[in-house]
Amino acid sequence: MPSANAASMSSIALWYRLFFLYIEPLATIIGAYYAWYRQNDYLDMTYASASAVSLGPSARESIVLNQLANMYAVFALNEALVLRSTTNLRVWRVFLFGLLLADFGHIYSVKDVGYDIYWQFWDWNSMYWGNLGFVYVGAATRIAFLTGLGV
């Protein structure tokens, strides 16, 4: 017999449950992995610089990437665990609104690459598919949820 929480959770559309409880946390953990363990790749894919040295990131860059990885990890854990712990739509809405604001900040963060980066998806590498493409999907999914589409 399913628990009351499982029955209530089924009232949240399948796409939202799949995306917010599994797909996005997994994708975010992959970003954390790159920021922690493949820092040179992370930097090169984010913004390849002619002045970059093949010796890897500086101590400054490594500290910032480790902090970023930590934030990605807490983002993934919070999303997966908090949203699993409740079926209260008010909690889901407040939590996802905060993540939507973070989406906008994340998208804005790459502005110095040039504004063409926002729409020229055919030029994207795997990092930009994560930093923009996936974030666009996440933001659109949050907006759909927050506006009540399918809820």
MARLUMFI-800273 format. One record per residue: residue in one letter; residue number from 1; x, y, z of N, C-alpha, C in turn. Coordinates in nm, 2 decimals, m for minus. Atoms other than C-alpha are relative to their C-alpha. Layout:
[A,NUM,[X,Y,Z],[X,Y,Z],[X,Y,Z]];
...
***
This chain:
[M,1,[0.09,m0.12,0.00],[0.00,0.00,0.00],[0.09,0.12,0.00]];
[P,2,[m0.08,m0.12,0.00],[0.15,0.34,m0.10],[m0.02,0.09,0.12]];
[S,3,[0.02,m0.09,m0.11],[0.22,0.59,0.17],[m0.07,0.12,m0.04]];
[A,4,[0.08,m0.12,0.03],[0.02,0.91,0.20],[0.09,0.10,m0.08]];
[N,5,[m0.09,m0.09,0.07],[0.33,1.10,0.09],[0.02,m0.04,m0.15]];
[A,6,[m0.01,0.04,0.14],[0.37,0.89,m0.23],[m0.13,0.03,m0.07]];
[A,7,[0.13,m0.04,0.07],[0.00,0.94,m0.31],[m0.01,0.14,m0.03]];
[S,8,[0.00,m0.14,0.02],[0.03,1.31,m0.26],[0.10,0.04,m0.11]];
[M,9,[m0.10,m0.03,0.09],[0.35,1.32,m0.46],[m0.05,m0.03,m0.15]];
[S,10,[0.05,0.03,0.14],[0.17,1.17,m0.76],[m0.09,0.11,m0.05]];
[S,11,[0.08,m0.11,0.05],[m0.05,1.48,m0.77],[0.09,0.10,m0.07]];
[I,12,[m0.09,m0.09,0.07],[0.26,1.66,m0.89],[0.04,m0.07,m0.13]];
[A,13,[m0.02,0.06,0.14],[0.30,1.61,m1.27],[0.13,m0.08,m0.01]];
[L,14,[m0.12,0.08,0.02],[0.55,1.34,m1.37],[0.12,0.07,m0.05]];
[W,15,[m0.12,m0.08,0.05],[0.77,1.58,m1.57],[0.07,0.07,0.11]];
[Y,16,[m0.06,m0.08,m0.11],[0.82,1.80,m1.26],[0.07,m0.09,0.09]];
[R,17,[m0.07,0.09,m0.09],[0.90,1.51,m1.04],[0.13,m0.06,m0.06]];
[L,18,[m0.13,0.05,0.06],[1.15,1.36,m1.29],[0.10,0.11,m0.01]];
[F,19,[m0.10,m0.10,0.02],[1.31,1.69,m1.36],[0.06,0.05,0.13]];
[F,20,[m0.05,m0.06,m0.12],[1.34,1.84,m1.01],[0.05,m0.10,0.10]];
[L,21,[m0.05,0.09,m0.10],[1.40,1.52,m0.82],[0.11,m0.09,m0.05]];
[Y,22,[m0.10,0.09,0.06],[1.63,1.33,m1.06],[0.09,0.07,m0.10]];
[I,23,[m0.08,m0.05,0.11],[1.74,1.50,m1.38],[0.09,0.12,0.04]];
[E,24,[m0.08,m0.12,m0.04],[1.85,1.84,m1.25],[0.10,m0.03,0.11]];
[P,25,[m0.11,0.02,m0.10],[2.02,1.72,m0.93],[0.12,m0.08,m0.06]];
[L,26,[m0.11,0.08,0.06],[2.22,1.46,m1.14],[0.08,0.09,m0.09]];
[A,27,[m0.08,m0.09,0.09],[2.32,1.72,m1.40],[0.08,0.10,0.08]];
[T,28,[m0.07,m0.09,m0.09],[2.42,1.96,m1.12],[0.12,m0.07,0.07]];
[I,29,[m0.12,0.07,m0.05],[2.64,1.70,m0.96],[0.11,m0.02,m0.10]];
[I,30,[m0.10,0.01,0.11],[2.81,1.65,m1.29],[0.08,0.13,m0.01]];
[G,31,[m0.07,m0.13,0.00],[2.89,2.02,m1.29],[0.09,0.01,0.11]];
[A,32,[m0.08,0.00,m0.12],[3.02,1.99,m0.94],[0.13,m0.09,m0.02]];
[Y,33,[m0.11,0.09,0.03],[3.24,1.70,m1.05],[0.11,0.07,m0.08]];
[Y,34,[m0.10,m0.07,0.09],[3.40,1.91,m1.33],[0.06,0.12,0.08]];
[A,35,[m0.06,m0.11,m0.07],[3.45,2.21,m1.10],[0.09,m0.05,0.11]];
[W,36,[m0.09,0.05,m0.10],[3.61,1.99,m0.83],[0.12,m0.07,m0.07]];
[Y,37,[m0.10,0.09,0.04],[3.81,1.74,m1.03],[0.06,0.02,m0.14]];
[R,38,[m0.05,m0.02,0.14],[3.85,1.86,m1.39],[0.00,0.15,m0.02]];
[Q,39,[0.01,m0.15,0.00],[3.91,2.23,m1.32],[0.06,0.06,m0.13]];
[N,40,[m0.05,m0.05,0.12],[4.13,2.29,m1.62],[m0.10,m0.01,m0.12]];
[D,41,[0.11,0.02,0.10],[3.86,2.15,m1.85],[m0.11,0.09,0.02]];
[Y,42,[0.11,m0.08,m0.03],[3.60,2.34,m1.67],[0.03,0.15,m0.05]];
[L,43,[m0.03,m0.14,0.04],[3.78,2.67,m1.72],[0.02,0.01,m0.16]];
[D,44,[m0.02,0.00,0.15],[3.88,2.59,m2.09],[m0.14,0.00,m0.07]];
[M,45,[0.13,0.01,0.07],[3.52,2.50,m2.18],[m0.09,0.13,0.03]];
[T,46,[0.08,m0.12,m0.03],[3.38,2.81,m2.00],[0.05,0.12,m0.08]];
[Y,47,[m0.06,m0.12,0.07],[3.62,3.06,m2.15],[0.14,m0.03,m0.03]];
[A,48,[m0.14,0.03,0.04],[3.92,2.95,m2.34],[0.08,0.13,m0.02]];
[S,49,[m0.08,m0.12,0.00],[4.19,3.21,m2.30],[0.14,m0.03,m0.06]];
[A,50,[m0.13,0.02,0.06],[4.50,3.25,m2.51],[0.11,0.01,0.10]];
[S,51,[m0.10,m0.02,m0.11],[4.69,3.35,m2.19],[0.00,m0.12,0.10]];
[A,52,[0.00,0.11,m0.10],[4.59,3.03,m2.01],[0.12,m0.09,m0.01]];
[V,53,[m0.12,0.09,0.00],[4.88,2.81,m1.91],[m0.05,m0.14,0.02]];
[S,54,[0.04,0.14,m0.01],[4.86,2.44,m1.95],[0.03,m0.07,0.13]];
[L,55,[m0.04,0.06,m0.14],[4.98,2.39,m1.59],[m0.13,m0.01,0.08]];
[G,56,[0.12,0.01,m0.08],[4.62,2.42,m1.47],[m0.04,0.13,0.06]];
[P,57,[0.05,m0.12,m0.06],[4.42,2.67,m1.28],[0.10,0.05,0.11]];
[S,58,[m0.07,m0.06,m0.11],[4.59,2.91,m1.04],[m0.06,m0.03,0.13]];
[A,59,[0.06,0.02,m0.13],[4.54,2.88,m0.67],[m0.13,0.08,0.02]];
[R,60,[0.12,m0.08,m0.01],[4.29,3.16,m0.69],[m0.12,m0.06,m0.08]];
[E,61,[0.11,0.07,0.08],[4.09,2.99,m0.97],[m0.05,m0.13,0.06]];
[S,62,[0.03,0.13,m0.06],[4.11,2.66,m0.79],[m0.09,0.02,0.12]];
[I,63,[0.09,m0.03,m0.12],[3.96,2.81,m0.47],[m0.14,0.03,m0.05]];
[V,64,[0.13,m0.04,0.04],[3.68,2.97,m0.66],[m0.08,m0.12,m0.06]];
[L,65,[0.06,0.12,0.06],[3.61,2.65,m0.86],[m0.05,m0.10,0.11]];
[N,66,[0.04,0.08,m0.11],[3.60,2.45,m0.53],[m0.12,0.05,0.07]];
[Q,67,[0.12,m0.06,m0.06],[3.36,2.69,m0.38],[m0.13,m0.01,m0.09]];
[L,68,[0.10,0.02,0.10],[3.15,2.67,m0.70],[m0.05,m0.14,0.01]];
[A,69,[0.04,0.15,m0.01],[3.15,2.29,m0.68],[m0.08,m0.02,0.12]];
[N,70,[0.07,0.02,m0.13],[3.04,2.31,m0.32],[m0.14,0.05,m0.01]];
[M,71,[0.13,m0.06,0.02],[2.75,2.54,m0.42],[m0.08,m0.09,m0.09]];
[Y,72,[0.08,0.09,0.09],[2.65,2.30,m0.70],[m0.05,m0.12,0.08]];
[A,73,[0.03,0.12,m0.08],[2.66,2.01,m0.46],[m0.12,0.03,0.10]];
[V,74,[0.11,m0.03,m0.09],[2.44,2.18,m0.20],[m0.13,0.03,m0.07]];
[F,75,[0.12,m0.03,0.09],[2.20,2.30,m0.48],[m0.06,m0.14,m0.03]];
[A,76,[0.06,0.13,0.04],[2.16,1.94,m0.60],[m0.06,m0.08,0.12]];
[L,77,[0.05,0.06,m0.12],[2.12,1.80,m0.25],[m0.13,0.06,0.05]];
[N,78,[0.12,m0.07,m0.05],[1.87,2.06,m0.14],[m0.11,m0.02,m0.09]];
[E,79,[0.12,0.03,0.09],[1.66,2.02,m0.45],[m0.05,m0.14,0.01]];
[A,80,[0.04,0.14,0.00],[1.66,1.64,m0.44],[m0.06,m0.03,0.14]];
[L,81,[0.04,0.04,m0.13],[1.61,1.62,m0.06],[m0.12,0.08,0.05]];
[V,82,[0.11,m0.08,m0.05],[1.39,1.91,0.03],[m0.13,m0.03,m0.08]];
[L,83,[0.12,0.03,0.08],[1.14,1.85,m0.26],[m0.05,m0.14,0.02]];
[R,84,[0.05,0.14,m0.03],[1.13,1.48,m0.18],[m0.07,m0.01,0.14]];
[S,85,[0.05,0.01,m0.13],[1.05,1.55,0.18],[m0.14,0.06,0.02]];
[T,86,[0.14,m0.06,m0.02],[0.72,1.74,0.12],[m0.07,m0.01,m0.14]];
[T,87,[0.08,m0.01,0.11],[0.43,1.74,m0.11],[m0.08,0.14,0.00]];
[N,88,[0.06,m0.13,m0.02],[0.33,2.09,0.01],[0.04,0.09,m0.12]];
[L,89,[m0.03,m0.08,0.12],[0.30,2.30,m0.31],[0.05,0.13,0.03]];
[R,90,[m0.05,m0.13,m0.04],[0.37,2.62,m0.12],[0.15,m0.01,0.02]];
[V,91,[m0.14,0.02,m0.02],[0.71,2.48,m0.02],[0.07,m0.02,m0.14]];
[W,92,[m0.06,0.02,0.14],[0.78,2.36,m0.38],[0.01,0.14,m0.07]];
[R,93,[0.00,m0.13,0.07],[0.68,2.71,m0.51],[0.11,0.09,0.05]];
[V,94,[m0.10,m0.09,m0.06],[0.90,2.90,m0.27],[0.14,m0.04,m0.03]];
[F,95,[m0.14,0.06,0.03],[1.20,2.67,m0.32],[0.03,0.02,m0.15]];
[L,96,[m0.02,m0.02,0.14],[1.16,2.68,m0.70],[0.01,0.14,m0.05]];
[F,97,[m0.01,m0.14,0.03],[1.12,3.05,m0.71],[0.14,0.05,0.03]];
[G,98,[m0.14,m0.04,m0.03],[1.46,3.09,m0.54],[0.09,m0.06,m0.10]];
[L,99,[m0.08,0.06,0.10],[1.61,2.85,m0.79],[m0.01,0.08,m0.14]];
[L,100,[0.03,m0.07,0.13],[1.45,3.05,m1.08],[0.09,0.13,0.01]];
[L,101,[m0.09,m0.12,m0.01],[1.63,3.37,m0.95],[0.15,m0.04,m0.02]];
[A,102,[m0.13,0.05,0.02],[1.95,3.17,m0.94],[0.03,m0.03,m0.15]];
[D,103,[m0.02,0.03,0.14],[1.89,3.06,m1.30],[0.03,0.13,m0.08]];
[F,104,[m0.02,m0.12,0.07],[1.87,3.42,m1.41],[0.14,0.06,0.03]];
[G,105,[m0.14,m0.04,m0.03],[2.20,3.50,m1.23],[0.10,m0.08,m0.07]];
[H,106,[m0.09,0.09,0.07],[2.36,3.20,m1.38],[0.01,0.03,m0.15]];
[I,107,[0.01,m0.04,0.14],[2.25,3.30,m1.73],[0.08,0.13,m0.02]];
[Y,108,[m0.07,m0.13,0.01],[2.37,3.66,m1.67],[0.15,m0.01,0.01]];
[S,109,[m0.14,0.01,m0.03],[2.71,3.54,m1.55],[0.09,m0.02,m0.12]];
[V,110,[m0.08,0.03,0.11],[2.83,3.45,m1.90],[0.00,0.12,m0.10]];
[K,111,[0.02,m0.12,0.09],[2.75,3.80,m2.05],[0.13,0.04,m0.06]];
[D,112,[m0.13,m0.05,0.05],[3.12,3.88,m2.09],[0.06,m0.08,m0.12]];
[V,113,[m0.04,0.08,0.12],[3.16,3.61,m2.35],[m0.05,0.07,m0.13]];
[G,114,[0.06,m0.07,0.11],[2.94,3.82,m2.57],[m0.15,m0.04,m0.01]];
[Y,115,[0.15,0.03,m0.01],[2.56,3.84,m2.61],[m0.04,m0.10,m0.11]];
[D,116,[0.04,0.10,0.10],[2.56,3.61,m2.92],[0.00,m0.14,0.07]];
[I,117,[m0.01,0.13,m0.06],[2.64,3.32,m2.68],[m0.14,m0.04,0.05]];
[Y,118,[0.13,0.03,m0.05],[2.28,3.34,m2.55],[m0.09,m0.07,m0.10]];
[W,119,[0.09,0.06,0.09],[2.12,3.23,m2.87],[0.07,m0.08,m0.11]];
[Q,120,[m0.07,0.07,0.10],[2.39,3.09,m3.10],[0.04,m0.14,0.05]];
[F,121,[m0.02,0.14,m0.06],[2.34,2.73,m2.97],[0.09,m0.09,m0.09]];
[W,122,[m0.08,0.08,0.09],[2.51,2.59,m3.28],[0.15,0.01,0.03]];
[D,123,[m0.14,m0.02,m0.04],[2.84,2.73,m3.14],[0.03,m0.05,0.14]];
[W,124,[m0.02,0.04,m0.14],[2.79,2.59,m2.79],[0.09,m0.13,0.01]];
[N,125,[m0.07,0.12,m0.04],[3.03,2.34,m2.64],[m0.08,m0.07,0.11]];
[S,126,[0.08,0.07,m0.11],[2.92,2.09,m2.37],[m0.02,0.09,0.12]];
[M,127,[0.02,m0.09,m0.12],[2.98,2.36,m2.10],[m0.12,0.10,m0.03]];
[Y,128,[0.11,m0.09,0.02],[2.74,2.60,m2.27],[m0.13,m0.07,m0.02]];
[W,129,[0.13,0.08,0.00],[2.48,2.33,m2.33],[m0.04,m0.01,0.15]];
[G,130,[0.03,0.01,m0.14],[2.50,2.30,m1.95],[m0.03,0.14,0.06]];
[N,131,[0.02,m0.13,m0.06],[2.54,2.67,m1.86],[m0.11,0.08,m0.05]];
[L,132,[0.11,m0.07,0.06],[2.28,2.79,m2.10],[m0.12,m0.09,m0.03]];
[G,133,[0.11,0.09,0.05],[2.08,2.52,m2.27],[m0.08,m0.07,0.11]];
[F,134,[0.07,0.07,m0.11],[2.01,2.32,m1.96],[m0.06,0.10,0.10]];
[V,135,[0.06,m0.10,m0.09],[1.95,2.63,m1.75],[m0.12,0.06,m0.06]];
[Y,136,[0.12,m0.04,0.07],[1.70,2.75,m2.01],[m0.11,m0.10,0.03]];
[V,137,[0.11,0.11,m0.02],[1.51,2.42,m1.97],[m0.04,0.01,0.15]];
[G,138,[0.04,m0.01,m0.14],[1.53,2.45,m1.59],[m0.08,0.12,0.03]];
[A,139,[0.07,m0.12,m0.02],[1.41,2.80,m1.59],[m0.14,m0.01,m0.06]];
[A,140,[0.13,0.01,0.06],[1.13,2.73,m1.83],[m0.09,m0.10,0.08]];
[T,141,[0.07,0.10,m0.08],[1.03,2.42,m1.62],[m0.05,0.07,0.13]];
[R,142,[0.04,m0.07,m0.13],[1.02,2.64,m1.30],[m0.11,0.10,m0.03]];
[I,143,[0.11,m0.10,0.03],[0.82,2.91,m1.47],[m0.13,m0.07,m0.03]];
[A,144,[0.12,0.08,0.02],[0.57,2.65,m1.59],[m0.06,m0.05,0.13]];
[F,145,[0.05,0.05,m0.13],[0.54,2.50,m1.24],[m0.06,0.12,0.08]];
[L,146,[0.05,m0.12,m0.08],[0.51,2.85,m1.08],[m0.12,0.06,m0.05]];
[T,147,[0.12,m0.06,0.06],[0.24,2.96,m1.32],[m0.11,m0.10,0.01]];
[G,148,[0.10,0.10,m0.01],[0.05,2.64,m1.25],[m0.03,m0.09,m0.11]];
[L,149,[0.02,0.08,0.12],[0.09,2.47,m1.58],[0.02,m0.15,0.04]];
[G,150,[m0.01,0.14,m0.03],[0.02,2.10,m1.52],[0.00,m0.03,0.15]];
[V,151,[0.01,0.03,m0.14],[m0.01,2.14,m1.15],[m0.14,0.00,0.05]];
***
